[in-house]
Amino acid sequence: EMGSALDARASMRLLDEAWEGGISFFDSAEMYPVPQEASSAGRSEEIVGEWLRLRGRPRDAVRLSTKVCGPGDMEWIRGGPTRLDAKAIESALEGSLRRMQVDYVDYLHLHWPDRYVPMFGELNYDVGRRYPAVPLEEQLEALQRAVSAGKVRHAALSNE
């Protein structure tokens, strides 16, 4: 993972090799690298942004994808996402754009839903952990505003 197992220098070499091999689609997330830790959160996005800047890659020649974290126990990401509401989506997007040093991303994914789901190795569904979800309409409206503002080309859903 760029920013943990691979330091910035090795990550840059990896990105260079990918580019030279014809790869122009790069995926990240506000929480990457994994394992997620406060000291490295967002580092993968920062490395991609720094690589774009240092190598002078034309923005329209690269496809960037990133993800907004849903609810979880990661206090270091936006104070610990408790909901995947419009405010969280907008805040996460602004942080990702800043870390990647770009004006827009090609794909913005909701990383996981705003409802309880077994995650990160959990195998069983625990009915007692259910909670009311943010309306999907609110999430879609936030994504549409980002698209209309030119900050996102395509909205997507991951891990659903």
Buried (B, 14 or more C-beta within 10 A) or exposed (E): BBBBEBEBEEBBEBBEEBBEEEEEEBBBBBBBBBEBBEEBBBBBBBBBBBBBEEEEBEEEEBBBBBBBBBBBEBEBBBEEBEBBBBEBBBBBBEBBBEBBBBEBBBBBBBBBBBBBBEEEEEEEEEEEEEEEBBEEEBBBEBBEBBBEEEBBBEBBEBEE
